Amino acid sequence: MLKTRFSPSASTATPDYSANQRQIAQLMTQLNQIVLDKPEAVKLALSGILAGGHLLLQDLPGMGKTTLAQGLAQLLGLSFSRVQFTNDMLPADILGMSIFDQSKQRFEFRPGPIFTQLLLADEINRSSPKTQSALLEAMEERQVTQDGQSYALAAPFFVIATQNPLQQAGVYPLPESQLDRFLLCISLGYPSPAAERALLQGQDRRQLLKGLDAVLDTEAVLLAQQGVQHIYVADVVLDYLQRLVAKTRASQEYHGLSPRGVLSLQRAAQAYAYVSGHSEMTPEDIQAVFAAVTDHRLGQRFIPAHVSGAKAPLTIAQRILAEVPVIA
């Protein structure tokens, strides 16, 4: 383990992030009481948010994807909108539209549900590609353009999307450009028998969500994003990261990580270190986020556990991690 320290390039006026990191630890504790037996998924999801990225949750229906998203929104203390995507939805249903105001004799823009801080796009792949693409500008530029006018979105702004397996009826696969906008893509999977028993004997998760109080607020989330940027990254750790990236680009089976994907990998690993209470990124942080950052970018197709079987083959990311040494 490398010695923990803040980036030497940070000024002497750098805030003390330890109190913020304690708040984040408290948030994870509360969220783990709602989403049982999934501490690593919770940690990855929160890391993606604090890295300033968007999150894609893919799994079978009923696995707790929406519960995780709603729990994050409530505990982060951000304004929240939920949109249930369907095959007849239009882009205007998300972005908003211009409506003619007869009293003023002019068109006025009526903002859609995307004008929030955290948007839950539930079952995003049940909508048509045209509607899916309505999110591209918002996710990348943090703005919406309608009728030649651009409208800035709130800061911070995040999209948490859920999607069902492609094997199910009535779904449209997300295009590569859309997938690349998601910093992390994670799956929850089935609960353990003990966690399932707790679900059966415990209170309804929706009722528990109503009792959650915000742990962070907008200012604290922005402070955490600033803290993530101050996580120190040693040259030897960057060497390891670049070897992993080079391995993705050496294959003939898939396209390697783009520069945006590389930056996403570093930012996600820094956020994972921050959420862990550290101030320096280590190879373990890269390994923790590598699959969630890269598999969906490298064309890894999601197959539910009950279909792939107990001895599922390694994902692309897992194979790369196994082949690339930490120290060259």
C-alpha positions as CSV (number, residue, x, y, z in Angstrom):
1,M,0.0,0.0,0.0
2,L,1.4,3.4,-1.0
3,K,1.6,6.1,1.6
4,T,-1.6,8.1,1.9
5,R,-1.2,11.8,1.1
6,F,-3.0,14.6,-0.7
7,S,-1.7,15.8,-4.1
8,P,1.4,18.0,-3.7
9,S,0.1,20.3,-6.4
10,A,-2.9,21.2,-4.1
11,S,-2.5,24.6,-2.5
12,T,-2.0,25.1,1.3
13,A,-5.6,26.3,1.4
14,T,-7.0,22.9,0.4
15,P,-10.0,22.1,2.6
16,D,-9.9,19.3,5.2
17,Y,-12.0,16.6,3.5
18,S,-12.0,14.2,6.5
19,A,-15.4,15.5,7.8
20,N,-16.9,15.1,4.4
21,Q,-15.5,11.6,4.1
22,R,-17.1,10.7,7.5
23,Q,-20.4,11.9,6.2
24,I,-20.0,9.7,3.1
25,A,-19.2,6.7,5.4
26,Q,-22.4,7.4,7.3
27,L,-24.4,7.6,4.0
28,M,-23.1,4.2,2.9
29,T,-24.0,2.7,6.3
30,Q,-27.6,3.9,6.0
31,L,-27.9,2.9,2.3
32,N,-26.6,-0.6,3.1
33,Q,-29.5,-1.0,5.5
34,I,-31.9,-0.4,2.6
35,V,-30.0,-2.3,-0.1
36,L,-29.0,-5.4,1.7
37,D,-26.0,-7.6,1.0
38,K,-24.6,-5.3,-1.8
39,P,-21.9,-3.1,-0.1
40,E,-19.6,-3.2,-3.1
41,A,-22.4,-2.2,-5.5
42,V,-23.4,0.6,-3.1
43,K,-19.8,1.8,-2.9
44,L,-19.3,1.8,-6.6
45,A,-22.6,3.6,-7.2
46,L,-21.6,6.3,-4.8
47,S,-18.1,6.6,-6.2
48,G,-19.6,7.1,-9.7
49,I,-21.8,9.9,-8.4
50,L,-19.1,11.7,-6.5
51,A,-16.8,11.4,-9.5
52,G,-19.3,13.6,-11.4
53,G,-20.4,10.7,-13.7
54,H,-23.6,9.0,-14.6
55,L,-24.5,5.5,-13.5
56,L,-26.1,2.6,-15.4
57,L,-27.7,-0.2,-13.3
58,Q,-28.5,-3.3,-15.4
59,D,-30.2,-6.4,-14.0
60,L,-33.3,-8.4,-14.1
61,P,-36.5,-6.6,-12.9
62,G,-37.1,-6.6,-9.2
63,M,-33.4,-6.8,-8.1
64,G,-33.4,-3.4,-6.3
65,K,-32.1,-1.1,-9.0
66,T,-34.8,1.6,-8.4
67,T,-34.5,1.2,-4.7
68,L,-30.7,1.9,-4.9
69,A,-31.3,4.9,-7.1
70,Q,-34.0,6.4,-4.9
71,G,-31.9,5.8,-1.7
72,L,-29.0,7.6,-3.2
73,A,-31.1,10.5,-4.2
74,Q,-32.7,10.8,-0.8
75,L,-29.4,10.5,1.2
76,L,-27.5,12.9,-1.1
77,G,-30.1,15.6,-0.4
78,L,-30.5,16.5,-4.1
79,S,-33.6,17.5,-6.1
80,F,-34.9,14.3,-7.8
81,S,-37.1,13.3,-10.7
82,R,-38.1,9.9,-11.9
83,V,-39.1,9.1,-15.4
84,Q,-40.5,5.7,-16.4
85,F,-39.3,5.1,-19.9
86,T,-41.8,3.4,-22.3
87,N,-41.8,2.7,-26.0
88,D,-44.2,5.5,-26.8
89,M,-42.2,8.2,-25.0
90,L,-41.0,11.2,-27.0
91,P,-37.9,13.4,-26.3
92,A,-40.1,16.3,-25.3
93,D,-41.5,14.2,-22.5
94,I,-38.0,14.4,-20.9
95,L,-36.6,17.7,-22.1
96,G,-39.7,19.9,-22.1
97,M,-41.3,21.8,-25.0
98,S,-42.2,25.3,-26.2
99,I,-45.9,26.1,-25.7
100,F,-47.6,29.2,-27.1
101,D,-48.8,31.6,-24.5
102,Q,-51.8,33.3,-25.8
103,S,-51.8,36.1,-23.2
104,K,-48.2,37.0,-24.1
105,Q,-48.5,36.1,-27.8
106,R,-45.2,34.2,-27.8
107,F,-43.8,30.7,-27.3
108,E,-42.4,29.9,-23.8
109,F,-40.3,26.9,-22.9
110,R,-41.7,24.6,-20.3
111,P,-38.9,22.5,-18.7
112,G,-39.3,18.8,-18.5
113,P,-38.3,16.4,-15.7
114,I,-34.6,16.5,-16.7
115,F,-34.3,19.9,-15.0
116,T,-33.3,18.4,-11.7
117,Q,-30.1,17.4,-9.9
118,L,-30.6,13.7,-10.0
119,L,-32.7,12.1,-12.8
120,L,-33.7,8.5,-12.5
121,A,-34.3,7.1,-16.0
122,D,-36.1,3.9,-15.1
123,E,-35.9,1.1,-17.7
124,I,-34.2,3.4,-20.2
125,N,-33.9,0.7,-22.8
126,R,-37.6,0.3,-23.1
127,S,-37.8,3.6,-25.0
128,S,-36.9,4.1,-28.7
129,P,-33.3,5.1,-29.7
130,K,-34.7,8.6,-30.6
131,T,-35.8,9.1,-27.0
132,Q,-32.6,7.6,-25.6
133,S,-30.5,10.1,-27.6
134,A,-32.4,13.0,-26.1
135,L,-30.2,12.5,-23.0
136,L,-26.9,12.7,-24.8
137,E,-26.4,16.5,-24.7
138,A,-27.6,16.7,-21.1
139,M,-25.3,14.0,-19.9
140,E,-22.2,15.4,-21.7
141,E,-22.7,19.2,-21.8
142,R,-25.1,19.6,-18.7
143,Q,-27.5,21.6,-20.9
144,V,-30.6,21.2,-23.0
145,T,-31.0,22.9,-26.4
146,Q,-34.6,23.5,-27.7
147,D,-35.6,25.7,-30.6
148,G,-32.0,27.0,-30.9
149,Q,-31.8,28.1,-27.3
150,S,-29.6,26.4,-24.7
151,Y,-30.8,26.0,-21.0
152,A,-28.2,25.1,-18.3
153,L,-29.0,22.2,-16.0
154,A,-28.6,22.3,-12.2
155,A,-25.2,21.7,-10.6
156,P,-24.5,19.0,-9.8
157,F,-26.5,17.0,-12.4
158,F,-26.5,13.2,-12.5
159,V,-28.4,10.5,-14.5
160,I,-29.0,7.2,-12.9
161,A,-30.5,4.8,-15.5
162,T,-31.7,1.3,-15.1
163,Q,-32.0,-1.2,-17.9
164,N,-33.3,-4.7,-18.3
165,P,-31.5,-7.5,-20.1
166,L,-31.6,-7.5,-23.9
167,Q,-33.0,-11.0,-23.8
168,Q,-36.3,-9.6,-22.6
169,A,-39.1,-8.5,-25.0
170,G,-39.6,-4.8,-25.8
171,V,-36.2,-3.5,-25.2
172,Y,-33.8,-1.4,-27.5
173,P,-30.1,-1.8,-27.0
174,L,-28.3,1.4,-26.0
175,P,-25.9,2.6,-28.7
176,E,-22.2,2.8,-28.0
177,S,-22.3,6.6,-27.8
178,Q,-24.9,6.4,-25.1
179,L,-23.1,3.7,-23.1
180,D,-19.9,5.7,-23.2
181,R,-21.7,8.6,-21.4
182,F,-22.1,6.4,-18.3
183,L,-19.1,6.5,-16.1
184,L,-20.0,3.2,-14.4
185,C,-22.2,0.2,-15.2
186,I,-23.0,-2.2,-12.4
187,S,-25.3,-5.1,-11.6
188,L,-26.8,-6.1,-8.2
189,G,-27.5,-9.7,-8.7
190,Y,-29.5,-12.0,-6.5
191,P,-29.3,-11.5,-2.7
192,S,-27.8,-14.1,-0.4
193,P,-30.2,-16.4,1.5
194,A,-29.6,-14.4,4.7
195,A,-30.3,-11.1,3.0
196,E,-33.4,-12.6,1.3
197,R,-34.7,-13.8,4.7
198,A,-34.2,-10.3,6.1
199,L,-36.2,-8.9,3.2
200,L,-39.0,-11.4,3.8
201,Q,-39.2,-10.7,7.5
202,G,-38.4,-7.0,7.5
203,Q,-40.2,-3.8,6.6
204,D,-41.0,-2.9,3.0
205,R,-38.1,-1.2,1.4
206,R,-40.3,1.6,0.1
207,Q,-41.4,2.4,3.6
208,L,-37.8,2.4,4.8
209,L,-36.9,4.9,2.0
210,K,-39.6,7.3,3.3
211,G,-37.8,7.4,6.7
212,L,-34.4,8.3,5.3
213,D,-33.0,11.8,6.1
214,A,-30.5,13.5,3.8
215,V,-26.9,13.0,5.0
216,L,-25.3,15.3,2.4
217,D,-26.6,18.4,0.6
218,T,-25.7,20.2,-2.6
219,E,-22.7,21.9,-1.0
220,A,-21.4,18.7,0.5
221,V,-21.7,16.8,-2.8
222,L,-19.8,19.6,-4.6
223,L,-17.2,19.5,-1.8
224,A,-16.8,15.7,-2.3
225,Q,-16.4,16.2,-6.1
226,Q,-13.6,18.7,-5.3
227,G,-12.0,16.3,-2.9
228,V,-12.0,13.5,-5.5
229,Q,-10.0,15.8,-7.8
230,H,-7.4,16.3,-5.0
231,I,-6.8,12.6,-4.6
232,Y,-3.1,12.1,-5.3
233,V,-2.0,9.7,-8.1
234,A,1.6,8.5,-8.1
235,D,3.4,7.9,-11.4
236,V,3.8,4.2,-10.6
237,V,0.0,3.9,-10.3
238,L,-0.5,5.8,-13.6
239,D,2.0,3.3,-15.1
240,Y,-0.3,0.4,-14.1
241,L,-3.4,2.2,-15.3
242,Q,-1.8,2.8,-18.7
243,R,-0.7,-0.8,-19.0
244,L,-4.3,-1.9,-18.4
245,V,-5.5,0.5,-21.1
246,A,-2.8,-0.7,-23.5
247,K,-4.1,-4.2,-23.0
248,T,-7.6,-3.2,-24.0
249,R,-6.2,-1.7,-27.3
250,A,-4.1,-4.8,-28.2
251,S,-7.1,-7.0,-28.8
252,Q,-8.7,-7.7,-32.2
253,E,-12.0,-8.8,-30.5
254,Y,-13.1,-5.3,-29.5
255,H,-12.2,-1.6,-29.6
256,G,-9.9,-0.4,-26.8
257,L,-10.7,2.3,-24.3
258,S,-10.9,5.8,-25.8
259,P,-9.2,8.8,-24.1
260,R,-12.5,9.6,-22.5
261,G,-12.7,6.1,-21.2
262,V,-9.2,6.4,-19.8
263,L,-10.0,9.7,-18.0
264,S,-13.2,8.0,-16.7
265,L,-11.1,5.1,-15.3
266,Q,-8.8,7.5,-13.4
267,R,-11.6,9.6,-12.1
268,A,-13.6,6.6,-10.9
269,A,-10.6,5.1,-9.1
270,Q,-9.9,8.5,-7.4
271,A,-13.5,8.6,-6.3
272,Y,-13.3,5.1,-5.0
273,A,-10.3,6.0,-2.9
274,Y,-12.1,9.1,-1.6
275,V,-15.2,7.1,-0.6
276,S,-12.8,4.6,1.1
277,G,-11.5,7.5,3.3
278,H,-8.1,7.7,1.6
279,S,-6.3,10.6,0.0
280,E,-4.2,8.6,-2.5
281,M,-5.2,6.3,-5.4
282,T,-3.8,2.8,-5.3
283,P,-3.8,-0.1,-7.8
284,E,-6.5,-1.7,-5.6
285,D,-8.8,1.3,-6.4
286,I,-8.2,0.8,-10.1
287,Q,-9.0,-2.9,-9.8
288,A,-12.2,-2.2,-7.8
289,V,-13.7,0.0,-10.5
290,F,-12.1,-1.4,-13.7
291,A,-14.9,-3.8,-14.7
292,A,-17.6,-1.3,-13.9
293,V,-15.8,1.4,-16.0
294,T,-14.7,-0.7,-19.0
295,D,-16.9,-3.8,-19.7
296,H,-19.8,-1.8,-21.1
297,R,-17.4,0.3,-23.2
298,L,-15.6,-2.8,-24.6
299,G,-18.9,-4.4,-25.8
300,Q,-19.3,-6.8,-22.9
301,R,-22.9,-8.0,-23.1
302,F,-24.8,-8.3,-19.8
303,I,-26.1,-11.8,-19.2
304,P,-28.0,-12.5,-15.9
305,A,-26.4,-14.9,-13.5
306,H,-29.3,-17.5,-13.8
307,V,-28.6,-17.6,-17.6
308,S,-24.9,-17.7,-17.6
309,G,-24.7,-20.3,-14.8
310,A,-22.6,-20.7,-11.7
311,K,-19.4,-21.0,-13.7
312,A,-19.8,-17.9,-15.9
313,P,-16.8,-17.1,-18.1
314,L,-14.6,-14.1,-17.0
315,T,-15.6,-10.8,-18.3
316,I,-13.2,-8.8,-20.6
317,A,-12.2,-6.6,-17.7
318,Q,-11.5,-9.6,-15.4
319,R,-9.3,-11.3,-18.0
320,I,-7.3,-8.1,-18.5
321,L,-6.8,-7.7,-14.7
322,A,-5.6,-11.2,-14.5
323,E,-3.1,-10.8,-17.3
324,V,-1.6,-7.4,-16.5
325,P,0.8,-7.2,-13.5
326,V,0.7,-4.4,-11.0
327,I,4.5,-3.9,-11.2
328,A,6.0,-4.2,-14.7
